[in-house]
Amino acid sequence: MVEAAYIAFDRFPSSKGSAVHIRHMAAELFGRYESGLLCVLGGGGLPAYQREGGVEIVRFAEVVPNLLDRAEAFSAWVAAQLAPHRDTLRLCHVRDPWGALPALDLTCRIVYEANGLPSVELPYSWPLATPATLAKIRDLERRCLENADAVVVPSRVIGAAITGRGIPADRVHHVPNGADPVPDGLPRPDGAPDRYLIYVGALQPWQGVDVLLRAFARLADLTDLALVVCSSVSPSRARPLHRLAARLGVEDRVHWRYRLPHGEVAAWLAHAALSVAPLTATPRNLDQGCSPIKVWESMAAGTPVVASDLPVIREALGGNGRLVPPDRPAELARAIRVLLEYPVAARDLADRARKDVLCWAEVRARLAAVYDHVDPR
């Protein structure tokens, strides 16, 4: 008898920050009910079905090249997974319209977790999307958000975007990301440079890794300084950035690590001189700003953070990091240089930031309060 379902159009598990978030959110949901169903993307050798205690994990692995066709196929697949449990499901936690649509046909409560808005994100993954297509997706988002019993947002920035679409503020709940404290004394990772900056995350254009490479090229006089890029995607996705590093003359000083297991990232962060989050000033980061896990995990590791001065970053870091105007390599390089030259000030920023990090237990407690609100036990 399945009482709860968590549905995500994301591969799980994976090296991406979204997988960390899904793991904690799903654990809170399934810990509340006696049984659960986790519907996620598969592939990459992951099993189509597995069972962990009272939780069934099913993975959509059909190969559909077109993103929207794949989303539609996923939605139909989710409907088939939920159908046998329609009489017992009490709550569905969804992360996107593709998972939400099948749940709208059920009588259970729906918690819609708005980490992103496909109508805003789609132009980055599918530049050929027409305005008419984006309008249809926006209408689909509206329908799902309006019919959800609660909307969970990781930042107040995207919360404002949701209420700006007419969703009542009392149905929008702020549940940010978090990070558990990184213990002191973690061994230095094998192959780590003596002194390095670090970037952790995906390599999409809106992440600003190209800006970071251009800034790093301006630090050529710091011959002992390296840059480590811990990418959550495959090496093939990094080819344009490799070519850029070569043109800038920094390829020998950039160390690439691909799809590291999440448990290994903490040590790379802890031993870095600085962590850099060079997000660009695009609608992806301004209109629907999320809550970057890499920033939270850098704070938890006690590593000073240099990041773009965007509302969502200010919300996470407060005054406990060095903020620079986005998309400006020269200013990013200058901020990095200043913190490297004043290590005591950098350490003070890091120590303050570390104290302000929400651990995952606190985050899960906030999510549990949302569940209590929509489905009192």
C-alpha positions as CSV (number, residue, x, y, z in Angstrom):
1,M,0.0,0.0,0.0
2,V,1.8,3.1,-1.3
3,E,0.8,6.3,0.6
4,A,3.4,8.8,-0.8
5,A,5.2,9.4,-4.1
6,Y,8.1,11.6,-4.9
7,I,8.4,12.4,-8.7
8,A,11.3,14.1,-10.4
9,F,12.3,14.5,-14.0
10,D,15.9,14.1,-12.9
11,R,18.4,11.2,-12.9
12,F,18.8,9.8,-9.4
13,P,21.3,9.2,-8.0
14,S,23.8,11.3,-9.9
15,S,26.7,13.7,-9.2
16,K,24.5,16.8,-9.6
17,G,23.4,18.9,-6.7
18,S,19.7,18.1,-7.5
19,A,20.4,14.5,-6.6
20,V,21.6,15.6,-3.1
21,H,18.4,17.6,-2.7
22,I,16.2,14.8,-3.9
23,R,17.8,12.3,-1.5
24,H,17.0,14.5,1.5
25,M,13.6,15.6,0.5
26,A,12.5,12.1,-0.5
27,A,13.9,10.7,2.8
28,E,11.8,13.1,4.7
29,L,8.6,12.2,2.8
30,F,9.1,8.5,3.0
31,G,10.0,8.7,6.6
32,R,6.6,10.1,7.3
33,Y,4.6,7.4,5.6
34,E,4.8,3.6,5.8
35,S,5.6,3.2,2.2
36,G,6.6,5.2,-0.8
37,L,7.2,5.3,-4.6
38,L,10.1,7.3,-6.1
39,C,9.7,8.0,-9.8
40,V,12.9,9.4,-11.4
41,L,15.0,9.2,-14.6
42,G,17.3,6.3,-15.2
43,G,19.9,5.3,-17.7
44,G,23.7,5.2,-17.2
45,G,23.5,1.6,-15.9
46,L,20.9,2.3,-13.1
47,P,18.4,-0.4,-12.5
48,A,14.8,0.2,-13.8
49,Y,13.5,-1.1,-10.5
50,Q,14.8,-1.5,-6.9
51,R,13.3,-1.7,-3.5
52,E,14.8,-0.1,-0.3
53,G,12.8,-1.1,2.7
54,G,9.2,0.2,2.1
55,V,10.2,2.4,-0.8
56,E,10.0,1.3,-4.4
57,I,12.3,3.1,-6.8
58,V,11.3,3.1,-10.5
59,R,13.3,4.7,-13.3
60,F,12.2,6.0,-16.7
61,A,15.0,4.9,-19.1
62,E,13.3,5.2,-22.5
63,V,15.6,6.9,-25.0
64,V,13.7,9.9,-26.4
65,P,16.1,12.5,-28.0
66,N,13.8,15.4,-28.1
67,L,13.5,17.0,-24.7
68,L,9.8,17.9,-24.8
69,D,8.9,14.5,-26.3
70,R,10.9,12.9,-23.5
71,A,9.0,15.0,-20.9
72,E,5.7,14.0,-22.4
73,A,6.7,10.3,-22.4
74,F,7.9,10.6,-18.8
75,S,4.5,12.1,-17.8
76,A,2.6,9.2,-19.4
77,W,5.0,6.7,-17.7
78,V,4.4,8.4,-14.3
79,A,0.7,8.1,-14.8
80,A,1.1,4.4,-15.3
81,Q,3.2,4.1,-12.1
82,L,0.7,6.0,-10.0
83,A,-2.4,4.2,-11.3
84,P,-2.2,1.1,-9.1
85,H,-2.0,3.3,-6.0
86,R,-4.7,5.9,-6.7
87,D,-6.8,4.6,-3.8
88,T,-4.0,4.7,-1.2
89,L,-1.9,7.7,-2.2
90,R,-2.2,10.5,0.4
91,L,0.5,12.9,-0.9
92,C,2.5,13.4,-4.1
93,H,5.6,15.5,-4.0
94,V,6.5,16.7,-7.5
95,R,9.4,18.9,-8.9
96,D,8.1,19.8,-12.3
97,P,5.0,20.0,-14.5
98,W,5.8,16.6,-16.1
99,G,5.5,14.9,-12.8
100,A,2.7,17.1,-11.5
101,L,0.2,16.5,-14.4
102,P,-0.5,12.8,-13.7
103,A,-0.9,13.7,-10.0
104,L,-3.6,16.2,-10.8
105,D,-5.9,13.4,-11.8
106,L,-5.7,11.8,-8.3
107,T,-7.4,12.8,-5.1
108,C,-4.2,13.0,-3.0
109,R,-2.5,16.2,-1.8
110,I,0.1,17.7,-4.0
111,V,3.3,19.5,-2.9
112,Y,4.9,21.2,-5.9
113,E,8.6,21.9,-5.4
114,A,9.5,24.8,-7.7
115,N,13.3,24.6,-8.0
116,G,13.1,25.9,-11.5
117,L,10.5,26.9,-14.1
118,P,10.8,25.1,-17.4
119,S,9.5,28.1,-19.3
120,V,12.5,30.0,-18.1
121,E,15.1,27.2,-18.3
122,L,14.1,25.6,-21.6
123,P,15.7,28.3,-23.9
124,Y,19.1,27.3,-22.4
125,S,18.8,23.6,-23.1
126,W,16.7,24.0,-26.3
127,P,17.5,27.3,-28.0
128,L,15.1,26.6,-30.9
129,A,12.1,26.6,-28.6
130,T,9.5,29.0,-30.1
131,P,7.7,31.7,-28.2
132,A,4.4,29.7,-28.7
133,T,6.0,26.6,-27.2
134,L,7.3,28.5,-24.2
135,A,3.8,30.1,-23.7
136,K,2.2,26.7,-23.7
137,I,4.7,25.5,-21.1
138,R,4.1,28.6,-19.0
139,D,0.4,27.9,-19.1
140,L,1.1,24.3,-18.0
141,E,3.2,25.5,-15.1
142,R,0.3,27.8,-14.1
143,R,-2.2,25.0,-14.1
144,C,0.1,22.8,-11.9
145,L,1.0,25.5,-9.5
146,E,-2.6,26.6,-9.1
147,N,-3.8,23.1,-8.3
148,A,-1.0,22.3,-5.8
149,D,-2.0,22.3,-2.1
150,A,1.4,23.8,-1.3
151,V,4.4,25.2,-3.4
152,V,7.9,24.8,-1.9
153,V,10.6,27.1,-3.1
154,P,14.3,27.0,-2.3
155,S,14.7,30.8,-2.4
156,R,12.7,33.9,-1.9
157,V,13.7,35.0,-5.4
158,I,11.8,32.2,-7.0
159,G,9.1,32.6,-4.4
160,A,8.5,36.1,-5.7
161,A,8.3,34.7,-9.2
162,I,5.7,32.2,-8.2
163,T,3.5,34.7,-6.3
164,G,4.0,37.1,-9.3
165,R,2.1,34.5,-11.3
166,G,-0.9,34.8,-9.1
167,I,-0.2,32.0,-6.6
168,P,-1.4,33.1,-3.1
169,A,1.5,33.8,-0.8
170,D,0.1,31.6,1.9
171,R,0.5,28.6,-0.3
172,V,4.2,29.3,-1.0
173,H,6.6,27.9,1.6
174,H,10.3,28.8,1.7
175,V,12.5,25.6,2.2
176,P,16.1,26.5,1.3
177,N,18.8,24.0,0.5
178,G,21.3,23.2,3.1
179,A,24.6,21.4,3.8
180,D,25.9,19.3,6.7
181,P,29.0,20.6,8.4
182,V,32.3,19.3,6.9
183,P,34.5,17.8,9.7
184,D,37.9,19.3,10.1
185,G,40.9,17.3,9.1
186,L,39.7,15.7,5.9
187,P,42.7,14.3,4.0
188,R,43.8,16.2,1.0
189,P,42.4,14.6,-2.2
190,D,44.8,12.6,-4.3
191,G,46.1,14.8,-7.1
192,A,45.0,18.1,-5.5
193,P,47.3,21.0,-6.3
194,D,49.0,22.8,-3.4
195,R,47.0,26.0,-3.9
196,Y,43.8,26.2,-5.9
197,L,40.5,27.8,-6.6
198,I,37.5,25.5,-7.0
199,Y,34.4,25.5,-9.0
200,V,31.7,22.9,-8.3
201,G,28.7,22.3,-10.5
202,A,27.4,21.8,-14.0
203,L,28.8,23.6,-17.1
204,Q,25.7,25.2,-18.6
205,P,26.3,28.7,-20.0
206,W,24.4,30.4,-17.2
207,Q,26.9,28.9,-14.7
208,G,29.5,31.4,-15.9
209,V,32.5,29.0,-16.0
210,D,33.7,30.8,-19.1
211,V,33.8,34.0,-17.0
212,L,35.8,32.2,-14.4
213,L,38.3,31.0,-16.9
214,R,38.8,34.5,-18.3
215,A,39.2,35.8,-14.7
216,F,41.7,33.0,-14.0
217,A,43.8,34.0,-17.0
218,R,44.2,37.5,-15.4
219,L,45.9,35.8,-12.5
220,A,48.8,34.4,-14.6
221,D,51.3,36.0,-12.3
222,L,50.2,33.8,-9.5
223,T,52.2,30.9,-10.9
224,D,51.5,28.6,-7.9
225,L,47.7,29.0,-8.2
226,A,45.6,26.3,-10.0
227,L,41.9,26.1,-10.8
228,V,40.0,22.8,-10.1
229,V,36.7,22.4,-11.9
230,C,34.6,19.6,-10.3
231,S,32.0,19.1,-13.0
232,S,28.8,17.1,-12.5
233,V,28.6,16.4,-16.2
234,S,30.6,14.3,-18.7
235,P,33.9,15.3,-20.3
236,S,32.2,15.8,-23.7
237,R,30.2,18.6,-22.2
238,A,33.4,20.4,-21.3
239,R,35.0,20.5,-24.7
240,P,34.1,24.2,-25.5
241,L,35.5,25.2,-22.1
242,H,38.7,23.2,-22.7
243,R,39.1,25.0,-26.0
244,L,38.6,28.3,-24.3
245,A,41.2,27.5,-21.6
246,A,43.7,26.6,-24.4
247,R,43.0,30.0,-26.2
248,L,43.5,31.8,-22.9
249,G,46.8,29.9,-22.2
250,V,45.7,28.4,-18.9
251,E,44.9,24.8,-19.9
252,D,48.0,23.5,-18.0
253,R,46.8,25.1,-14.7
254,V,43.2,23.9,-14.9
255,H,42.4,20.5,-13.3
256,W,39.2,18.8,-14.4
257,R,37.4,16.3,-12.2
258,Y,34.2,14.8,-13.7
259,R,31.2,13.3,-11.9
260,L,33.0,12.9,-8.6
261,P,30.9,10.9,-6.1
262,H,29.3,13.5,-3.9
263,G,31.1,12.3,-0.8
264,E,34.4,13.2,-2.3
265,V,33.5,16.8,-3.1
266,A,33.7,18.0,0.5
267,A,37.5,17.3,0.7
268,W,38.1,19.2,-2.5
269,L,36.2,22.1,-1.1
270,A,37.8,22.0,2.3
271,H,41.3,22.2,0.9
272,A,40.6,25.0,-1.6
273,A,41.9,28.5,-1.1
274,L,38.6,29.9,-2.4
275,S,35.3,28.6,-3.9
276,V,34.0,30.6,-6.9
277,A,30.3,30.7,-8.0
278,P,30.4,33.0,-11.1
279,L,26.7,32.8,-12.0
280,T,25.7,35.0,-14.9
281,A,23.0,37.8,-15.0
282,T,20.5,35.9,-17.0
283,P,16.7,35.2,-16.5
284,R,17.7,31.7,-15.3
285,N,19.4,33.2,-12.3
286,L,17.5,36.5,-11.9
287,D,13.9,35.6,-12.6
288,Q,13.8,32.2,-10.9
289,G,17.0,32.2,-8.8
290,C,17.4,28.9,-7.0
291,S,19.5,28.1,-4.0
292,P,22.9,26.9,-5.3
293,I,24.0,23.8,-3.3
294,K,27.6,24.5,-4.2
295,V,27.4,27.8,-2.3
296,W,25.9,26.1,0.8
297,E,28.5,23.3,0.7
298,S,31.3,25.7,0.3
299,M,30.1,27.5,3.4
300,A,29.8,24.3,5.3
301,A,33.4,23.3,4.3
302,G,34.7,26.6,5.8
303,T,35.9,27.7,2.4
304,P,35.7,31.5,1.5
305,V,33.3,32.1,-1.3
306,V,33.6,34.6,-4.2
307,A,30.3,34.8,-6.1
308,S,28.3,36.9,-8.5
309,D,26.3,39.7,-6.8
310,L,22.8,38.4,-7.6
311,P,19.8,38.4,-5.3
312,V,19.8,34.7,-4.8
313,I,23.4,34.7,-3.8
314,R,23.0,37.6,-1.4
315,E,20.1,35.6,0.2
316,A,22.3,32.5,0.8
317,L,25.6,34.2,1.7
318,G,24.4,37.4,3.3
319,G,27.5,39.4,4.1
320,N,29.7,36.4,4.5
321,G,31.3,36.2,1.1
322,R,32.9,38.5,-1.5
323,L,30.3,39.5,-4.1
324,V,31.3,40.9,-7.5
325,P,29.2,42.2,-10.5
326,P,28.3,39.2,-12.7
327,D,29.8,38.7,-16.2
328,R,32.9,40.8,-15.5
329,P,36.1,38.7,-15.5
330,A,38.3,41.6,-14.5
331,E,36.4,42.4,-11.4
332,L,36.1,38.7,-10.5
333,A,39.9,38.3,-10.8
334,R,40.4,41.4,-8.7
335,A,38.1,40.0,-5.9
336,I,39.9,36.7,-6.0
337,R,43.3,38.4,-5.8
338,V,42.3,40.6,-2.8
339,L,41.0,37.6,-0.8
340,L,44.2,35.6,-1.6
341,E,46.3,38.6,-0.5
342,Y,44.3,39.0,2.8
343,P,43.9,35.5,4.1
344,V,42.8,36.6,7.6
345,A,39.9,38.5,6.1
346,A,39.0,35.6,3.9
347,R,39.1,33.3,6.9
348,D,36.8,35.6,8.9
349,L,34.3,35.5,6.0
350,A,34.4,31.7,5.9
351,D,34.1,31.3,9.7
352,R,31.0,33.5,9.8
353,A,29.5,31.8,6.8
354,R,30.0,28.4,8.3
355,K,27.9,29.4,11.3
356,D,25.0,30.4,9.2
357,V,24.6,27.3,7.1
358,L,21.4,25.4,7.6
359,C,22.1,21.7,8.1
360,W,19.9,19.2,6.2
361,A,18.0,18.2,9.4
362,E,16.8,21.8,9.8
363,V,15.8,21.9,6.1
364,R,13.9,18.7,6.5
365,A,12.1,20.0,9.5
366,R,10.8,22.9,7.4
367,L,9.6,20.5,4.8
368,A,8.0,18.3,7.4
369,A,6.0,21.4,8.6
370,V,4.7,21.8,5.0
371,Y,3.6,18.1,5.0
372,D,1.9,18.7,8.4
373,H,0.0,21.6,6.9
374,V,-1.3,19.8,3.8
375,D,-1.8,16.4,5.3
376,P,-2.2,16.4,9.1
377,R,-1.6,13.0,10.6
